[in-house]
């Protein structure tokens, strides 16, 4: 995961983490959470028996306690395989996993408005934008941009 995650995070265009976020911190966020959190990986054929990890999704409760029935998730896909349906497959798998794990809905708190591919994907998978929170993300090239608050019942 680190091979494609590091340049994505360093770009500063899609995630709130600092560009120099170390591998161990990303690994803890994406992979090493305790239940009821889970991680899904997408593997593509690279000619080896194992394949290559080219995408990841992490699912966790959006809030603790009385808000823990709503899932939150994060997704990252290797740019070299974008446009091949991997993000959609991860999204569909994450929705199914969240429902199987007992969550009743999924909420995204911070989908960067300039990440139109992600916004369009989530809309196509049944998410509604409840609000675009203005100037909540410092984009490295576009300055202050909004973030979508998105929601979908499961």
Backbone as a chain_set.jsonl record, in Angstrom:
{"seq": "XXXXXXXXXXXXXXXXXXXXXXXXXXXXXXXXXXXXXXXXXXXXXXXXXXXXXXXXXXXXXXXXXXXXXXXXXXXXXXXXXXXXXXXXXXXXXXXXXXXXXXXXXXXXXXXXXXXXXXXXXXXXXXXXXXXXXXXXXXXXXXXXXXXXXXXXXX", "coords": {"N": [[0.812, -1.194, 0.0], [1.932, 1.253, 0.746], [3.545, 2.066, -1.388], [1.856, 3.243, -3.325], [0.337, 4.904, -1.716], [1.974, 6.821, -0.424], [2.817, 8.827, -2.432], [0.257, 9.803, -3.078], [-0.725, 10.888, -0.67], [1.32, 12.752, -0.237], [0.821, 14.536, -2.315], [-1.189, 16.171, -1.4], [-3.772, 16.676, -2.286], [-6.116, 15.179, -1.844], [-6.51, 14.132, 0.722], [-6.612, 14.864, 4.257], [-4.248, 14.611, 5.672], [-0.904, 15.582, 6.571], [1.686, 16.242, 4.174], [4.051, 14.892, 4.718], [3.367, 12.666, 6.229], [4.17, 9.817, 8.059], [4.829, 6.338, 7.185], [4.133, 4.463, 9.233], [2.107, 5.771, 10.637], [0.075, 6.033, 8.706], [-0.367, 3.314, 8.194], [-1.356, 2.487, 10.684], [-3.776, 3.903, 10.692], [-5.13, 2.961, 8.371], [-4.976, 0.14, 8.393], [-4.438, -1.166, 10.89], [-6.522, -1.152, 12.843], [-8.78, -1.86, 15.547], [-11.539, -4.181, 15.946], [-14.814, -2.789, 15.918], [-13.796, -2.079, 13.421], [-12.599, -2.46, 10.044], [-10.535, -3.545, 7.29], [-10.264, -3.515, 3.786], [-8.744, -4.869, 0.912], [-7.786, -4.313, -2.479], [-6.649, -6.326, -4.991], [-4.573, -6.579, -7.802], [-3.758, -8.353, -10.787], [-0.446, -8.984, -11.296], [1.206, -10.673, -12.524], [2.433, -12.259, -10.666], [2.041, -14.834, -8.155], [0.757, -13.802, -5.919], [-0.237, -11.315, -6.652], [-0.76, -7.715, -6.762], [-1.257, -5.234, -4.333], [-3.522, -2.744, -4.938], [-5.396, -1.034, -4.092], [-7.255, 0.213, -1.289], [-9.595, 0.05, 1.364], [-10.939, 1.35, 4.325], [-12.983, 0.766, 7.122], [-14.921, 2.057, 9.732], [-16.564, 2.892, 12.886], [-18.411, 5.917, 12.679], [-18.741, 7.608, 14.822], [-18.21, 7.31, 18.39], [-19.919, 5.233, 20.855], [-23.259, 6.189, 21.119], [-23.396, 6.923, 18.487], [-22.279, 4.951, 17.041], [-23.462, 3.202, 15.265], [-23.4, 4.11, 12.735], [-21.427, 3.924, 9.918], [-18.16, 4.959, 8.866], [-15.794, 5.594, 6.307], [-12.723, 5.208, 4.479], [-10.989, 5.548, 1.395], [-8.577, 4.515, -1.005], [-6.932, 4.439, -4.069], [-4.527, 3.104, -6.233], [-3.041, 5.294, -8.484], [-2.185, 4.297, -10.953], [-3.993, 2.427, -11.778], [-6.416, 3.646, -11.926], [-9.702, 4.335, -13.15], [-10.386, 1.823, -13.94], [-12.384, 0.575, -12.578], [-11.802, -0.21, -10.001], [-12.118, 1.442, -7.711], [-14.918, 1.63, -7.584], [-15.532, -1.095, -7.158], [-14.295, -1.462, -4.652], [-15.82, 0.37, -3.17], [-18.425, -0.761, -3.353], [-17.914, -3.221, -2.096], [-17.189, -2.317, 0.458], [-19.565, -1.115, 1.334], [-21.222, -3.374, 1.44], [-19.826, -4.875, 3.365], [-19.969, -3.167, 5.602], [-22.73, -3.17, 6.07], [-23.099, -5.913, 6.618], [-21.658, -6.012, 8.957], [-23.352, -4.793, 10.701], [-23.787, -2.056, 10.662], [-25.951, 0.743, 10.036], [-25.961, 2.776, 8.238], [-23.803, 4.743, 6.095], [-21.45, 7.312, 6.406], [-19.691, 10.004, 5.026], [-17.435, 12.326, 6.061], [-15.723, 14.13, 4.909], [-15.184, 14.621, 1.927], [-13.207, 15.809, -0.465], [-14.077, 18.595, -2.381], [-12.931, 19.175, -4.865], [-12.142, 16.727, -5.723], [-13.544, 15.36, -7.906], [-13.961, 12.927, -9.2], [-14.217, 11.091, -7.109], [-16.446, 12.195, -5.743], [-18.426, 11.952, -7.745], [-18.429, 9.141, -8.031], [-19.35, 8.307, -5.466], [-21.898, 9.466, -5.436], [-23.034, 7.971, -7.529], [-23.185, 5.531, -6.295], [-25.233, 5.818, -4.554], [-24.975, 7.683, -2.474], [-25.834, 10.733, -0.856], [-25.131, 14.164, -1.085], [-25.129, 16.032, 1.702], [-24.301, 18.472, 2.522], [-22.01, 20.97, 1.433], [-19.221, 21.845, 2.928], [-17.894, 24.94, 3.33], [-14.649, 26.118, 2.369], [-13.026, 24.3, 3.882], [-10.851, 22.754, 3.404], [-7.437, 22.859, 2.7], [-6.256, 23.144, -0.258], [-3.402, 22.342, -2.205], [-2.969, 23.606, -4.683], [-5.295, 24.964, -5.415], [-6.084, 26.491, -3.319], [-8.268, 27.42, -0.633], [-10.833, 25.125, -0.442], [-14.046, 23.471, -0.592], [-15.529, 20.739, 1.332], [-17.369, 17.763, 0.901], [-20.091, 16.589, 2.809], [-21.341, 13.521, 3.092], [-23.889, 10.963, 2.758], [-25.395, 7.755, 3.172], [-27.974, 5.411, 3.483], [-27.928, 2.025, 4.652]], "CA": [[0.0, 0.0, 0.0], [2.751, 2.448, 0.899], [4.09, 2.482, -2.682], [0.951, 4.193, -3.976], [-0.218, 5.838, -0.734], [2.899, 7.92, -0.116], [2.687, 9.961, -3.354], [-1.088, 10.38, -3.001], [-0.757, 11.744, 0.521], [2.26, 13.866, -0.443], [0.245, 15.508, -3.249], [-2.013, 17.1, -0.637], [-4.984, 17.014, -3.027], [-7.3, 14.375, -1.563], [-6.63, 13.735, 2.123], [-6.267, 15.93, 5.188], [-2.964, 14.382, 6.309], [0.241, 16.359, 6.11], [2.407, 15.596, 3.076], [5.134, 14.041, 5.222], [2.844, 11.674, 7.154], [4.993, 8.602, 7.934], [4.178, 5.072, 6.861], [3.536, 3.812, 10.391], [0.854, 6.449, 10.976], [-0.923, 5.619, 7.717], [-0.657, 1.898, 8.417], [-2.223, 2.415, 11.858], [-5.096, 4.405, 10.322], [-5.775, 2.181, 7.319], [-4.948, -1.315, 8.517], [-4.248, -1.745, 12.219], [-7.576, -0.777, 13.783], [-9.448, -2.971, 16.212], [-12.966, -4.346, 15.646], [-15.521, -3.195, 14.72], [-13.204, -1.562, 12.188], [-12.058, -3.475, 9.143], [-9.84, -3.047, 6.103], [-10.409, -4.321, 2.582], [-7.739, -4.539, -0.09], [-8.017, -4.729, -3.861], [-5.418, -6.879, -5.546], [-4.594, -6.727, -9.26], [-2.818, -9.339, -11.313], [0.818, -8.404, -11.763], [2.019, -11.773, -13.014], [2.915, -13.096, -9.567], [0.982, -15.626, -7.528], [0.058, -12.995, -4.915], [-0.798, -10.083, -7.178], [-0.271, -6.463, -6.179], [-2.278, -4.403, -3.691], [-3.673, -1.517, -5.728], [-6.436, -0.21, -3.494], [-7.584, -0.137, 0.09], [-10.718, 0.719, 2.015], [-11.028, 1.086, 5.759], [-14.334, 1.023, 7.627], [-14.94, 2.177, 11.185], [-17.702, 3.692, 13.337], [-18.234, 7.352, 12.472], [-18.667, 8.197, 16.16], [-18.293, 6.277, 19.43], [-21.149, 5.149, 21.651], [-24.59, 6.294, 20.519], [-23.268, 7.164, 17.057], [-21.453, 3.888, 16.471], [-24.208, 2.406, 14.279], [-23.137, 4.716, 11.425], [-20.051, 3.663, 9.472], [-17.363, 5.926, 8.119], [-14.811, 4.816, 5.556], [-11.752, 5.9, 3.648], [-10.637, 4.765, 0.21], [-7.416, 4.98, -1.757], [-6.647, 3.57, -5.209], [-3.293, 3.388, -6.956], [-3.335, 6.055, -9.702], [-1.868, 3.559, -12.18], [-5.131, 1.587, -12.166], [-7.654, 4.425, -11.898], [-10.517, 4.218, -14.346], [-10.606, 0.412, -14.257], [-13.465, 0.056, -11.752], [-11.343, -0.66, -8.695], [-12.766, 2.266, -6.69], [-16.311, 1.186, -7.502], [-15.537, -2.412, -6.521], [-14.013, -1.257, -3.225], [-16.984, 1.025, -2.582], [-19.486, -1.748, -3.22], [-17.504, -4.19, -1.073], [-17.235, -1.658, 1.763], [-20.979, -0.98, 1.705], [-21.696, -4.71, 1.823], [-19.169, -5.249, 4.621], [-20.532, -2.344, 6.674], [-24.071, -3.688, 6.355], [-22.924, -7.217, 7.274], [-21.136, -5.763, 10.303], [-24.411, -4.229, 11.529], [-23.976, -0.614, 10.509], [-27.224, 1.052, 9.382], [-25.718, 3.792, 7.209], [-22.404, 5.151, 5.966], [-21.306, 8.763, 6.316], [-18.367, 10.551, 4.724], [-17.369, 13.655, 6.649], [-14.749, 15.026, 4.29], [-14.79, 14.308, 0.557], [-12.742, 17.085, -1.015], [-14.942, 18.969, -3.503], [-12.192, 19.127, -6.127], [-11.973, 15.316, -6.073], [-14.827, 15.123, -8.567], [-14.121, 11.492, -9.503], [-14.747, 10.454, -5.898], [-17.803, 12.705, -5.509], [-19.302, 11.315, -8.736], [-18.547, 7.724, -7.694], [-20.212, 8.125, -4.294], [-23.274, 9.743, -5.867], [-23.515, 6.83, -8.331], [-23.418, 4.415, -5.364], [-26.386, 6.121, -3.712], [-24.726, 8.687, -1.442], [-26.345, 12.09, -1.063], [-24.377, 15.248, -0.457], [-25.993, 16.757, 2.615], [-23.786, 19.843, 2.56], [-20.613, 21.195, 1.082], [-18.705, 22.721, 3.977], [-17.02, 25.849, 2.586], [-13.279, 26.45, 2.773], [-12.624, 23.396, 4.956], [-9.685, 21.992, 2.962], [-6.383, 23.692, 2.088], [-5.748, 22.465, -1.45], [-2.092, 22.935, -2.496], [-2.973, 24.419, -5.902], [-6.533, 25.739, -5.57], [-6.384, 27.251, -2.11], [-9.33, 26.91, 0.234], [-11.963, 24.529, -1.16], [-15.007, 22.821, 0.288], [-15.579, 19.288, 1.475], [-18.719, 17.215, 0.932], [-20.607, 15.723, 3.856], [-22.158, 12.601, 2.296], [-24.597, 9.992, 3.587], [-26.193, 6.728, 2.497], [-28.515, 4.348, 4.322], [-27.572, 0.684, 4.225]], "C": [[0.858, 1.261, 0.0], [3.254, 2.972, -0.441], [3.163, 3.449, -3.398], [0.39, 5.23, -3.0], [0.683, 7.041, -0.5], [2.778, 9.075, -1.111], [1.298, 10.604, -3.338], [-1.182, 11.331, -1.824], [0.136, 12.961, 0.324], [1.696, 14.928, -1.384], [-0.611, 16.546, -2.54], [-3.347, 17.427, -1.282], [-6.246, 16.309, -2.551], [-7.528, 14.047, -0.1], [-6.122, 14.85, 3.032], [-4.904, 15.747, 5.848], [-1.893, 15.303, 5.751], [1.021, 15.552, 5.076], [3.476, 14.624, 3.565], [4.657, 13.015, 6.253], [3.62, 10.373, 6.983], [4.159, 7.341, 7.715], [3.496, 4.452, 8.074], [2.215, 4.461, 10.802], [-0.256, 6.086, 9.99], [-1.329, 4.164, 7.914], [-1.609, 1.748, 9.618], [-3.64, 2.857, 11.509], [-5.821, 3.452, 9.379], [-5.916, 0.702, 7.646], [-5.057, -1.817, 9.947], [-5.274, -1.287, 13.25], [-8.202, -2.028, 14.38], [-10.925, -3.006, 15.82], [-13.772, -3.354, 16.487], [-14.977, -2.607, 13.416], [-12.693, -2.714, 11.334], [-11.381, -2.793, 7.964], [-10.063, -4.04, 4.969], [-9.311, -3.914, 1.619], [-8.181, -5.047, -1.452], [-6.673, -5.145, -4.429], [-5.591, -7.015, -7.053], [-3.523, -7.727, -9.667], [-1.582, -8.617, -11.834], [1.763, -9.494, -12.263], [2.602, -12.652, -11.934], [1.737, -13.854, -8.97], [0.142, -14.788, -6.574], [-0.686, -11.82, -5.513], [-0.236, -8.885, -6.444], [-1.43, -5.697, -5.57], [-2.326, -3.078, -4.439], [-4.798, -0.636, -5.2], [-6.736, -0.696, -2.094], [-8.797, 0.67, 0.527], [-10.656, 0.375, 3.492], [-12.398, 1.547, 6.222], [-14.262, 1.075, 9.15], [-16.188, 2.943, 11.602], [-17.41, 5.179, 13.146], [-18.061, 8.091, 13.802], [-18.656, 7.053, 17.177], [-19.706, 6.212, 20.018], [-22.429, 5.203, 20.839], [-24.561, 6.638, 19.029], [-22.56, 6.038, 16.328], [-22.184, 2.982, 15.479], [-24.041, 2.954, 12.86], [-21.666, 4.483, 11.087], [-19.455, 4.909, 8.831], [-16.32, 5.099, 7.392], [-13.871, 5.736, 4.806], [-11.321, 4.971, 2.53], [-9.426, 5.378, -0.463], [-7.123, 3.948, -2.842], [-5.372, 4.046, -5.884], [-3.625, 4.127, -8.249], [-3.058, 5.287, -10.993], [-3.009, 2.661, -12.632], [-6.459, 2.332, -12.092], [-8.378, 4.282, -13.233], [-10.818, 2.784, -14.74], [-11.672, -0.237, -13.364], [-13.069, -0.399, -10.37], [-11.992, 0.131, -7.553], [-14.219, 1.867, -6.491], [-16.399, -0.17, -6.788], [-15.262, -2.301, -5.025], [-15.196, -0.607, -2.518], [-18.121, 0.055, -2.345], [-19.161, -2.766, -2.132], [-17.58, -3.58, 0.324], [-18.669, -1.474, 2.237], [-21.543, -2.321, 2.172], [-21.111, -5.14, 3.165], [-19.758, -4.47, 5.786], [-21.926, -2.846, 7.063], [-23.977, -5.022, 7.092], [-22.429, -7.065, 8.705], [-22.146, -5.063, 11.205], [-24.573, -2.728, 11.471], [-25.279, -0.363, 9.747], [-27.09, 2.101, 8.281], [-24.216, 4.032, 7.143], [-22.378, 6.654, 5.735], [-19.863, 9.106, 5.987], [-18.367, 11.99, 5.209], [-16.552, 14.633, 5.825], [-14.301, 14.537, 2.918], [-14.458, 15.634, -0.113], [-13.509, 17.394, -2.302], [-14.227, 18.918, -4.85], [-11.903, 17.705, -6.577], [-13.271, 14.836, -6.725], [-15.037, 13.662, -8.936], [-14.71, 10.77, -8.297], [-16.184, 10.905, -5.636], [-18.782, 12.026, -6.469], [-19.503, 9.833, -8.429], [-19.516, 7.534, -6.544], [-21.658, 8.449, -4.643], [-23.838, 8.56, -6.643], [-23.791, 5.599, -7.471], [-24.497, 4.745, -4.324], [-26.155, 7.098, -2.583], [-25.364, 10.012, -1.844], [-25.367, 13.062, -0.422], [-25.349, 16.035, 0.395], [-25.586, 18.217, 2.716], [-22.388, 19.837, 1.957], [-20.124, 22.24, 2.072], [-17.654, 23.632, 3.352], [-15.645, 26.03, 3.228], [-12.779, 25.596, 3.94], [-11.403, 22.552, 4.6], [-8.706, 22.939, 2.278], [-5.75, 22.924, 0.934], [-4.422, 23.126, -1.853], [-2.06, 23.825, -3.739], [-4.175, 25.355, -5.99], [-6.909, 26.557, -4.345], [-7.491, 26.601, -1.299], [-10.502, 26.413, -0.61], [-12.864, 23.834, -0.153], [-14.813, 21.322, 0.378], [-17.043, 18.869, 1.585], [-18.941, 16.401, 2.207], [-21.624, 14.835, 3.154], [-22.729, 11.501, 3.173], [-25.352, 9.006, 2.706], [-26.676, 5.712, 3.512], [-28.065, 3.004, 3.763], [-28.787, -0.222, 4.312]], "O": [[0.532, 2.233, -0.682], [3.381, 4.183, -0.622], [3.64, 4.395, -4.025], [0.007, 6.323, -3.419], [0.196, 8.166, -0.389], [2.645, 10.22, -0.679], [1.17, 11.808, -3.559], [-1.665, 12.455, -1.965], [-0.245, 14.077, 0.678], [2.051, 16.101, -1.268], [-0.747, 17.672, -3.017], [-4.004, 18.379, -0.86], [-7.348, 16.785, -2.823], [-8.649, 13.712, 0.281], [-5.303, 15.674, 2.624], [-4.442, 16.66, 6.532], [-1.968, 15.746, 4.605], [1.014, 14.321, 5.106], [3.772, 13.638, 2.89], [5.452, 12.543, 7.066], [3.72, 9.869, 5.865], [2.967, 7.292, 8.016], [2.376, 3.957, 7.952], [1.304, 3.773, 11.265], [-1.396, 5.857, 10.393], [-2.509, 3.827, 7.812], [-2.558, 0.966, 9.562], [-4.606, 2.254, 11.976], [-7.003, 3.168, 9.573], [-6.881, 0.069, 7.219], [-5.724, -2.824, 10.184], [-4.927, -1.059, 14.408], [-8.157, -3.109, 13.792], [-11.492, -1.991, 15.415], [-13.437, -3.11, 17.646], [-15.668, -2.647, 12.397], [-12.396, -3.798, 11.836], [-11.623, -1.62, 7.68], [-10.05, -5.253, 5.177], [-8.98, -2.733, 1.52], [-8.857, -6.07, -1.565], [-5.691, -4.406, -4.354], [-6.618, -7.5, -7.529], [-2.52, -7.912, -8.977], [-1.671, -7.75, -12.703], [2.965, -9.271, -12.407], [3.205, -13.683, -12.233], [0.579, -13.545, -9.251], [-1.057, -15.03, -6.43], [-1.676, -11.365, -4.939], [0.655, -9.02, -5.605], [-2.469, -5.526, -6.208], [-1.32, -2.379, -4.563], [-5.116, 0.393, -5.796], [-6.505, -1.856, -1.755], [-8.992, 1.813, 0.115], [-10.355, -0.76, 3.863], [-12.909, 2.576, 5.78], [-13.617, 0.235, 9.777], [-16.817, 3.585, 10.762], [-16.303, 5.643, 13.417], [-17.325, 9.074, 13.887], [-19.057, 5.937, 16.847], [-20.565, 7.038, 19.706], [-22.658, 4.36, 19.971], [-25.606, 6.642, 18.379], [-22.271, 6.148, 15.137], [-21.57, 2.08, 14.91], [-24.489, 2.333, 11.896], [-20.777, 4.807, 11.875], [-20.164, 5.781, 8.328], [-15.997, 3.996, 7.833], [-14.19, 6.893, 4.535], [-11.292, 3.752, 2.698], [-9.263, 6.598, -0.491], [-7.072, 2.747, -2.578], [-5.167, 5.244, -6.08], [-4.423, 3.628, -9.042], [-3.644, 5.602, -12.029], [-2.995, 2.178, -13.765], [-7.519, 1.712, -12.186], [-7.762, 4.13, -14.288], [-11.445, 2.549, -15.774], [-11.843, -1.455, -13.388], [-13.902, -0.924, -9.631], [-12.372, -0.452, -6.538], [-14.694, 1.776, -5.359], [-17.246, -0.362, -5.915], [-15.915, -2.965, -4.22], [-15.537, -0.985, -1.398], [-18.717, 0.04, -1.268], [-20.029, -3.131, -1.339], [-17.99, -4.251, 1.272], [-18.958, -1.657, 3.42], [-22.254, -2.392, 3.175], [-21.816, -5.703, 4.003], [-20.019, -5.041, 6.845], [-22.254, -2.932, 8.246], [-24.686, -5.243, 8.074], [-22.741, -7.888, 9.566], [-21.834, -4.765, 12.358], [-25.422, -2.176, 12.171], [-25.668, -1.172, 8.904], [-28.009, 2.288, 7.484], [-23.459, 3.592, 8.009], [-23.177, 7.195, 4.97], [-18.931, 8.572, 6.589], [-19.217, 12.784, 4.804], [-16.67, 15.844, 6.014], [-13.167, 14.087, 2.76], [-15.333, 16.479, -0.302], [-13.582, 16.558, -3.203], [-14.857, 18.644, -5.872], [-11.46, 17.498, -7.706], [-13.996, 14.014, -6.165], [-16.177, 13.2, -8.983], [-15.601, 9.933, -8.445], [-17.046, 10.077, -5.34], [-19.848, 11.576, -6.05], [-20.616, 9.321, -8.549], [-20.412, 6.694, -6.624], [-22.564, 7.758, -4.178], [-24.992, 8.182, -6.442], [-24.551, 4.72, -7.877], [-24.65, 4.03, -3.334], [-27.068, 7.329, -1.791], [-25.422, 10.36, -3.024], [-24.841, 12.804, 0.66], [-26.288, 16.64, -0.123], [-26.417, 19.09, 2.963], [-21.687, 18.825, 1.973], [-20.571, 23.387, 2.048], [-16.623, 23.147, 2.888], [-15.504, 26.087, 4.45], [-12.177, 26.116, 4.879], [-10.966, 21.727, 5.401], [-9.08, 23.717, 1.4], [-4.817, 22.146, 1.133], [-4.327, 24.353, -1.842], [-1.209, 24.71, -3.838], [-4.077, 26.43, -6.581], [-7.935, 27.237, -4.336], [-7.63, 25.378, -1.285], [-11.089, 27.166, -1.387], [-12.484, 23.634, 1.001], [-14.053, 20.719, -0.38], [-17.845, 19.514, 2.26], [-18.08, 15.625, 2.621], [-22.649, 15.319, 2.674], [-22.148, 11.143, 4.197], [-25.875, 9.359, 1.649], [-25.89, 5.205, 4.313], [-27.849, 2.859, 2.56], [-28.697, -1.408, 3.993]]}, "num_chains": 1, "name": "protein.A"}
